[in-house]
Structures are given as C-alpha cells and as structure tokens.
Amino acid sequence: MTLLATRPSWTFQDLKAELKMSDGNLITHLRTLHQVGYVAVTKEILDRPQTSYSLTAKGKNSFQEYLLVLEQIVKAGRQ
C-alpha cells in the first residue's frame, strides 16, 4: 500500500521490480487489495497487454488512517 500511495498508478512489472516479489506472491496481494476495494485495476494494450494498479478513494482513506495510527504509536513510544 505504501508503494502504491507514492504515485498515481503502477504497472505490474514496475511493482514486481520495486518490491522484488514473485509474480504469484504479488498477484495474490494485489487481488486481495482489489477484492476489499483498496486497489483499482486497469488493463490496456499498448505495445503489449499491460495491467496497472492504483489506490482507490477507499484505499487512500484506509492508508491515511493507518498512517495516523502509526503516528499515535510513535507519539506513545516517545512519552
């Protein structure tokens, strides 16, 4: 989710290269995120078929909530 939040969309190959994950492992995670509505999937044919992934509004909101929880944990740890 953190990586997906860094730019509007990512191709499968870019995500795979950045995360250094196998095809099977990455697609499993992306499918789960898609099923819960956090990730949108776009398929298009440029020179060849290409699948891109982006955070949905629900995914962005959930990620922001996650960041707030992390901030609270860090604050509590500093006290």
SULJOCOR-V258283 format. One record per run of one state. SS is the DSSP state (h for helix, s for strand, l for the rest). FROM is the first residue (numbers start at 1). LEN is the number of residues. Records with the same first field share a line. If there is no record, write none. Layout:
SS: FROM-LEN  FROM-LEN
This chain:
l: 1-3  7-3  20-3  36-3  46-3  56-1  79-1
h: 4-3  12-8  23-13  57-22
s: 10-2  39-7  49-7
